[in-house]
Amino acid sequence: MSSDPEQEFLADGIAEDVITALSRYPSLFVIARNSSFTYKGRAAGVKEVGRDLGVRSVLEGSLRKAGNRIRVTAQLVEAETGNHVWAERYDRDLADIFALQDEITEAVTIAVAPAIDEAERHRAMRKPPENLDAWAAYQRGLWHLAKVTSEDNARAQRYFQQAIELDPSFTGGFTGLALAHFHAAAVFAQGSLSEAQSSVEALARRAVALDGADAQARWSLGLALLARGDLQGGQAEAERALSMCPNLPSAHGLLGAALIYSGRPREGVAAVETSVRLDPCAPASWLNMQQIAVGWYFAREYAAAIEAANRTIRAYPDYPLIYRWLAVALGQAGRTEEAREALQKALMFPSFDLYVRQRPAWMRAKDHSHMLEGLQKAGWTG
């Protein structure tokens, strides 16, 4: 917001870097630099930009300088309505100009991508079911997935299947359906877990075959490998997804889970916490929250595990698996009465036996024994 060429250079650099960073997100369609920069210096309205470029959201910002300080403002606007979806201001010292550019680019990108995803889910829920396109059906599936009930998970599967039927080349339908199939068996104990593992892997490999450079498809394959006990394969796919999209929340969560179940729980918790920081309102954030509790339990940090489990329960009281982890952590901490109460709640869900009577493929024998020890201290007699 001045005639200083140095400031214009910095503003252009930030804008270009944000465009590049956002374009790495597989769920986003981002207009390239050359087309975006045609509006530079013009008094074009957001609706006009959206109409001209065929986009639903516009990210705009400004930069101004005072002494050795700069202020960057950014706002995300819904093009059709002009409604503000998100806005933020960044005040920084002007020291290393390129480090500053990187810092602001990362901050803006991390905030904008989840904001767009949430806005898209709300938009999809406003559309009549008979008017859904593949993208809207996918977003509806994600919305139901976040409800963490068996009924909503079944609805999510139907919407993901609808997305596949509407557009068989859209990877999101396959990755969403893979996750919903896994949740049906692993969370709600519906059907065979081994059959679900095969189905999840087939769907994930179909997504990768459609687009091997889609980071979300790589994440889906990593989840499938992790589910059948290939922890190294799951970690490798998570790292591959992060090489394509360094701020992809689901890939950080998958990497964290792979590390937790590979005997590196502290590193795993750090990776999962990064995922939560990147997208605290993700559709499957309950799974991240549980993984943090599991990681702290395996690290024998029982107080931290109890805190993480209780935080998960406050946010998702109907999520069945977390009560088992609360019970074992309370049992190990010597809080016997509370542990018994948590155990009684865990026993109410059919998924309890799924992980107690037999060891899941992704859990090491010593970690499974550690879990059984906690259950026994919570009052479980088998």
Backbone torsions as a table, in degrees:
resi	resn	phi	psi	omega
1	MET	NA	48.9	175.5
2	SER	-159.5	177.4	178.6
3	SER	-95.9	8.9	-178.4
4	ASP	-73.5	116.5	-178.7
5	PRO	-58.5	-31.3	-179.2
6	GLU	-65.3	-41.1	178.6
7	GLN	-67.4	-37.0	178.8
8	GLU	-63.9	-38.7	177.7
9	PHE	-61.3	-44.5	-178.9
10	LEU	-68.0	-43.5	-179.7
11	ALA	-62.3	-43.9	178.7
12	ASP	-63.3	-39.7	-179.8
13	GLY	-63.8	-43.3	178.7
14	ILE	-63.8	-45.7	-179.5
15	ALA	-59.6	-44.3	-178.9
16	GLU	-65.8	-41.3	-179.6
17	ASP	-67.4	-37.1	177.8
18	VAL	-64.5	-43.0	177.6
19	ILE	-58.5	-46.3	-179.3
20	THR	-63.3	-44.4	-177.5
21	ALA	-66.3	-43.0	-179.6
22	LEU	-67.0	-32.4	-178.4
23	SER	-67.7	-14.5	178.0
24	ARG	-78.2	-16.3	179.9
25	TYR	-76.7	122.3	-175.4
26	PRO	-63.7	-23.3	-177.3
27	SER	-84.9	-6.3	-174.2
28	LEU	-110.1	138.5	171.3
29	PHE	-103.8	113.0	-171.4
30	VAL	-117.7	127.9	178.0
31	ILE	-68.6	137.9	-175.3
32	ALA	-69.6	165.8	-175.7
33	ARG	-55.7	-48.9	-173.6
34	ASN	-58.8	-42.3	179.4
35	SER	-71.7	-41.0	179.8
36	SER	-62.7	-40.4	-174.6
37	PHE	-75.3	-6.5	176.3
38	THR	-68.2	-17.9	179.8
39	TYR	-92.1	-0.4	-179.6
40	LYS	-64.1	127.6	178.3
41	GLY	79.1	2.3	178.7
42	ARG	-105.6	149.2	-179.9
43	ALA	-90.6	57.9	-179.4
44	ALA	-88.2	136.4	177.3
45	GLY	-78.3	159.3	-178.6
46	VAL	-61.5	-40.0	179.7
47	LYS	-62.8	-39.7	179.3
48	GLU	-64.6	-44.3	179.4
49	VAL	-61.4	-46.0	179.8
50	GLY	-60.5	-41.5	-179.7
51	ARG	-67.9	-44.8	-178.0
52	ASP	-64.2	-41.5	-173.7
53	LEU	-96.6	-8.9	179.4
54	GLY	70.5	42.2	-180.0
55	VAL	-122.5	156.4	-178.9
56	ARG	-97.2	-18.5	-178.4
57	SER	-133.0	145.9	177.9
58	VAL	-126.7	127.7	174.6
59	LEU	-101.5	120.1	179.6
60	GLU	-129.0	157.0	-178.0
61	GLY	-160.3	178.3	179.2
62	SER	-147.9	160.7	178.5
63	LEU	-136.4	135.3	174.4
64	ARG	-139.3	156.0	-173.2
65	LYS	-127.1	140.3	173.9
66	ALA	-140.6	108.1	-176.3
67	GLY	64.0	-125.1	179.2
68	ASN	-101.2	20.0	178.4
69	ARG	-117.1	145.2	172.4
70	ILE	-125.1	154.2	175.3
71	ARG	-125.8	122.8	176.1
72	VAL	-112.3	126.9	174.2
73	THR	-113.4	147.7	179.2
74	ALA	-143.6	144.4	176.4
75	GLN	-145.6	141.8	178.4
76	LEU	-105.9	125.3	-173.1
77	VAL	-124.7	137.0	174.0
78	GLU	-75.1	117.4	-169.6
79	ALA	-62.5	-42.6	-173.8
80	GLU	-68.5	-39.9	-175.0
81	THR	-101.5	-20.9	-174.4
82	GLY	79.5	5.9	-179.6
83	ASN	-72.7	141.2	176.2
84	HIS	-80.0	127.1	178.0
85	VAL	-94.4	-36.0	-175.9
86	TRP	-161.8	148.1	174.8
87	ALA	-151.6	149.4	179.4
88	GLU	-155.9	157.4	177.2
89	ARG	-126.4	138.5	-178.6
90	TYR	-125.2	117.4	175.7
91	ASP	-106.6	124.8	-175.7
92	ARG	-140.8	155.5	171.8
93	ASP	-78.4	139.8	-179.5
94	LEU	-90.0	88.2	-179.6
95	ALA	-109.2	-98.9	174.9
96	ASP	-78.9	109.3	-171.4
97	ILE	-63.3	-35.3	-178.2
98	PHE	-76.9	-37.3	175.5
99	ALA	-63.2	-40.1	178.0
100	LEU	-63.0	-43.0	178.9
101	GLN	-60.5	-44.4	179.3
102	ASP	-63.3	-42.4	-176.9
103	GLU	-63.1	-46.5	-177.9
104	ILE	-70.4	-39.1	176.7
105	THR	-57.0	-47.5	-179.7
106	GLU	-63.2	-44.3	-177.9
107	ALA	-61.5	-45.5	-179.0
108	VAL	-65.6	-45.9	-176.6
109	THR	-62.5	-44.7	-179.1
110	ILE	-60.8	-36.0	-178.8
111	ALA	-78.9	-39.0	-170.6
112	VAL	-73.5	-44.7	-174.6
113	ALA	-58.3	-48.7	176.8
114	PRO	-64.6	-34.4	178.7
115	ALA	-62.3	-40.9	178.0
116	ILE	-66.7	-43.5	179.4
117	ASP	-58.1	-45.2	-179.8
118	GLU	-64.9	-42.2	178.4
119	ALA	-61.8	-38.0	179.7
120	GLU	-67.6	-36.7	177.9
121	ARG	-65.0	-43.0	178.4
122	HIS	-63.8	-39.9	178.8
123	ARG	-62.7	-43.0	-179.6
124	ALA	-64.3	-36.5	-178.9
125	MET	-70.4	-20.2	179.1
126	ARG	-82.6	-15.6	-176.5
127	LYS	-83.5	140.4	174.6
128	PRO	-60.8	141.1	-177.3
129	PRO	-55.0	-32.2	-177.6
130	GLU	-75.5	-10.6	-177.8
131	ASN	-107.7	16.9	-176.0
132	LEU	-77.1	137.9	166.2
133	ASP	-95.4	-179.4	-175.4
134	ALA	-60.8	-41.4	-178.3
135	TRP	-65.0	-44.5	-179.5
136	ALA	-66.5	-38.6	177.0
137	ALA	-62.5	-40.8	176.9
138	TYR	-61.3	-44.7	-179.6
139	GLN	-65.7	-37.4	175.9
140	ARG	-63.5	-39.1	176.8
141	GLY	-60.3	-43.3	178.2
142	LEU	-62.5	-38.8	-179.8
143	TRP	-61.2	-45.2	179.4
144	HIS	-69.7	-35.1	179.3
145	LEU	-58.6	-35.8	-177.0
146	ALA	-70.9	-12.3	-176.9
147	LYS	-79.0	-17.7	174.4
148	VAL	56.2	47.1	170.0
149	THR	-129.7	156.5	-179.0
150	SER	-65.0	-35.2	179.2
151	GLU	-65.6	-45.3	179.8
152	ASP	-68.3	-33.6	177.4
153	ASN	-64.1	-37.7	177.2
154	ALA	-66.1	-39.9	177.1
155	ARG	-64.6	-40.4	178.5
156	ALA	-59.2	-42.5	178.9
157	GLN	-59.7	-39.8	-179.4
158	ARG	-66.0	-40.0	179.9
159	TYR	-69.4	-39.2	178.2
160	PHE	-65.3	-39.9	177.2
161	GLN	-63.7	-38.5	177.4
162	GLN	-62.7	-41.0	178.0
163	ALA	-60.2	-41.0	178.7
164	ILE	-64.1	-42.9	-179.3
165	GLU	-66.8	-36.6	179.8
166	LEU	-71.9	-34.3	-179.5
167	ASP	-149.5	91.6	-177.7
168	PRO	-64.5	-10.6	179.2
169	SER	-95.6	-0.2	-178.3
170	PHE	-87.8	115.2	-175.1
171	THR	-67.4	-28.5	-176.7
172	GLY	-58.0	-36.6	178.6
173	GLY	-61.2	-39.9	-178.9
174	PHE	-73.2	-42.8	-179.7
175	THR	-67.7	-38.2	178.0
176	GLY	-65.8	-44.0	-179.7
177	LEU	-65.7	-36.2	177.0
178	ALA	-59.9	-45.9	-179.6
179	LEU	-65.3	-41.7	-179.7
180	ALA	-66.1	-37.8	176.5
181	HIS	-63.1	-41.5	179.6
182	PHE	-64.4	-43.7	-179.9
183	HIS	-63.9	-37.5	-179.2
184	ALA	-57.1	-44.6	-177.7
185	ALA	-84.4	-44.7	-171.2
186	ALA	-81.8	-26.7	-178.1
187	VAL	-104.0	-42.1	-173.1
188	PHE	-107.2	4.6	175.3
189	ALA	54.5	41.5	177.8
190	GLN	-103.6	111.4	-180.0
191	GLY	83.8	-177.5	-176.3
192	SER	-80.3	132.4	178.2
193	LEU	-66.7	-38.8	-179.9
194	SER	-65.1	-39.3	177.3
195	GLU	-66.1	-39.3	178.2
196	ALA	-63.8	-39.4	178.8
197	GLN	-60.8	-40.4	178.3
198	SER	-66.8	-42.2	179.6
199	SER	-64.1	-43.8	-179.9
200	VAL	-60.9	-44.3	-178.8
201	GLU	-66.5	-39.5	179.5
202	ALA	-63.3	-42.9	179.1
203	LEU	-65.9	-42.0	-179.4
204	ALA	-65.2	-42.4	179.3
205	ARG	-67.0	-30.6	175.2
206	ARG	-65.7	-40.7	178.2
207	ALA	-63.9	-42.6	179.3
208	VAL	-66.1	-37.7	178.6
209	ALA	-64.0	-34.4	178.3
210	LEU	-69.4	-39.4	-178.6
211	ASP	-156.7	95.0	-179.1
212	GLY	-67.7	-15.2	179.1
213	ALA	-95.8	6.6	177.7
214	ASP	-84.4	113.1	-176.1
215	ALA	-62.0	-35.6	-179.9
216	GLN	-68.3	-34.8	175.9
217	ALA	-65.5	-40.0	177.0
218	ARG	-63.5	-40.1	175.6
219	TRP	-59.1	-43.8	-178.7
220	SER	-61.8	-41.6	177.5
221	LEU	-65.7	-39.4	177.4
222	GLY	-61.0	-40.4	177.2
223	LEU	-62.2	-42.4	179.7
224	ALA	-62.3	-42.9	179.7
225	LEU	-65.9	-41.8	177.9
226	LEU	-61.1	-42.3	-176.7
227	ALA	-63.1	-29.7	178.6
228	ARG	-96.6	11.2	171.8
229	GLY	96.1	3.6	177.9
230	ASP	-88.9	81.3	-175.1
231	LEU	-67.3	-39.0	178.5
232	GLN	-64.8	-40.5	177.8
233	GLY	-65.1	-40.8	177.7
234	GLY	-62.8	-42.9	178.3
235	GLN	-64.9	-41.2	-179.2
236	ALA	-62.4	-41.0	179.5
237	GLU	-69.9	-35.0	176.2
238	ALA	-63.0	-44.2	179.3
239	GLU	-67.1	-34.7	177.0
240	ARG	-65.9	-42.9	177.9
241	ALA	-62.1	-39.5	-179.4
242	LEU	-71.1	-28.4	175.3
243	SER	-68.2	-27.7	177.1
244	MET	-83.9	-38.4	-176.2
245	CYS	-141.9	89.1	-170.9
246	PRO	-59.7	-22.6	-178.0
247	ASN	-109.2	23.7	179.5
248	LEU	-74.0	112.9	-174.0
249	PRO	-59.4	-44.0	-176.8
250	SER	-62.7	-33.1	179.4
251	ALA	-69.5	-38.9	175.3
252	HIS	-63.5	-39.5	178.2
253	GLY	-64.2	-42.4	178.4
254	LEU	-64.7	-42.5	177.8
255	LEU	-59.8	-42.8	178.9
256	GLY	-61.1	-44.1	179.6
257	ALA	-62.8	-42.8	179.4
258	ALA	-61.0	-40.8	179.5
259	LEU	-69.2	-41.7	-179.5
260	ILE	-59.4	-47.1	-176.5
261	TYR	-81.6	-6.1	176.7
262	SER	-96.2	6.1	179.0
263	GLY	92.0	17.2	177.7
264	ARG	-125.2	62.1	-170.0
265	PRO	-65.0	-35.9	-178.5
266	ARG	-66.8	-43.2	176.0
267	GLU	-63.4	-38.1	-179.8
268	GLY	-64.6	-43.5	178.5
269	VAL	-60.3	-40.8	179.6
270	ALA	-61.5	-41.2	179.7
271	ALA	-67.6	-41.4	179.1
272	VAL	-66.3	-39.0	177.5
273	GLU	-63.5	-32.3	174.0
274	THR	-63.4	-42.1	177.6
275	SER	-59.7	-43.9	179.8
276	VAL	-64.9	-39.9	179.7
277	ARG	-65.4	-38.3	-179.2
278	LEU	-69.4	-34.8	-178.2
279	ASP	-150.4	81.0	-176.6
280	PRO	-66.8	-17.3	-178.7
281	CYS	-109.8	26.2	-179.1
282	ALA	-60.0	147.6	-179.3
283	PRO	-54.8	-34.8	-179.5
284	ALA	-108.3	34.9	-177.8
285	SER	-65.3	-23.8	177.0
286	TRP	-61.6	-32.5	178.8
287	LEU	-69.8	-41.1	175.9
288	ASN	-60.4	-43.8	-178.1
289	MET	-63.1	-38.9	176.6
290	GLN	-66.1	-41.6	-177.9
291	GLN	-60.1	-34.3	177.2
292	ILE	-64.0	-43.0	177.3
293	ALA	-62.1	-43.2	179.4
294	VAL	-63.1	-44.3	-179.4
295	GLY	-59.6	-46.1	179.7
296	TRP	-66.6	-34.4	177.8
297	TYR	-64.4	-46.5	179.4
298	PHE	-64.6	-28.4	177.1
299	ALA	-81.3	-0.7	-179.3
300	ARG	63.5	28.9	172.6
301	GLU	-99.1	78.3	-168.2
302	TYR	-69.5	-35.5	178.7
303	ALA	-63.2	-42.3	178.4
304	ALA	-66.6	-37.1	178.1
305	ALA	-64.5	-41.8	178.7
306	ILE	-63.0	-44.3	179.6
307	GLU	-61.6	-44.6	-179.6
308	ALA	-65.7	-40.2	179.1
309	ALA	-64.8	-44.0	179.5
310	ASN	-65.0	-36.1	177.5
311	ARG	-63.6	-39.3	178.1
312	THR	-65.4	-43.7	-178.3
313	ILE	-65.3	-38.7	178.0
314	ARG	-61.9	-37.6	-178.7
315	ALA	-81.9	-35.4	-175.3
316	TYR	-136.2	75.0	-174.9
317	PRO	-64.9	-18.6	-178.8
318	ASP	-94.1	0.4	-179.8
319	TYR	-75.8	116.8	-168.1
320	PRO	-73.1	-36.2	-168.6
321	LEU	-72.0	-24.3	-173.1
322	ILE	-69.1	-26.5	-178.5
323	TYR	-66.2	-31.1	176.8
324	ARG	-65.1	-42.3	-179.3
325	TRP	-71.3	-32.0	173.8
326	LEU	-65.6	-42.9	-179.1
327	ALA	-61.6	-45.5	-176.7
328	VAL	-69.0	-37.3	179.4
329	ALA	-67.7	-41.8	177.3
330	LEU	-65.0	-38.4	178.1
331	GLY	-62.3	-44.7	179.5
332	GLN	-66.7	-29.6	-179.7
333	ALA	-81.7	-2.7	178.8
334	GLY	80.1	13.7	179.7
335	ARG	-95.3	73.0	-166.0
336	THR	-62.6	-45.5	-176.1
337	GLU	-64.1	-44.8	177.9
338	GLU	-64.6	-36.9	180.0
339	ALA	-63.7	-40.5	178.9
340	ARG	-63.5	-40.2	179.0
341	GLU	-62.7	-44.9	178.7
342	ALA	-64.3	-38.7	179.7
343	LEU	-63.1	-41.7	179.2
344	GLN	-60.1	-38.7	177.6
345	LYS	-68.3	-40.6	179.8
346	ALA	-62.5	-37.9	-177.4
347	LEU	-69.3	-15.8	-179.7
348	MET	-71.9	-18.3	-175.0
349	PHE	-101.6	137.2	-178.8
350	PRO	-64.2	-18.9	-179.0
351	SER	-73.3	-9.6	-177.4
352	PHE	-58.5	-51.9	-176.7
353	ASP	-64.0	-24.2	-175.9
354	LEU	-59.2	-31.6	-175.1
355	TYR	-112.9	-5.6	-176.9
356	VAL	-101.4	-46.9	-178.5
357	ARG	-69.7	-29.3	177.8
358	GLN	-138.4	150.9	-177.9
359	ARG	-82.2	126.6	177.0
360	PRO	-65.6	152.0	-172.6
361	ALA	-60.1	-30.6	-174.8
362	TRP	-87.8	-0.3	-176.8
363	MET	-108.7	129.7	178.4
364	ARG	-66.3	152.6	-178.3
365	ALA	-58.7	-42.3	-178.2
366	LYS	-66.9	-33.9	177.9
367	ASP	-72.1	-35.4	177.3
368	HIS	-66.2	-41.5	177.4
369	SER	-63.4	-38.8	177.2
370	HIS	-61.7	-40.0	178.1
371	MET	-66.3	-44.8	179.3
372	LEU	-61.7	-36.3	177.3
373	GLU	-61.7	-43.0	177.4
374	GLY	-64.1	-37.9	178.0
375	LEU	-64.2	-41.3	179.0
376	GLN	-63.4	-38.7	176.9
377	LYS	-69.5	-21.6	176.9
378	ALA	-84.7	-5.5	176.3
379	GLY	108.7	7.4	179.2
380	TRP	-77.8	132.7	-176.8
381	THR	-111.8	-1.9	177.6
382	GLY	84.0	NA	NA
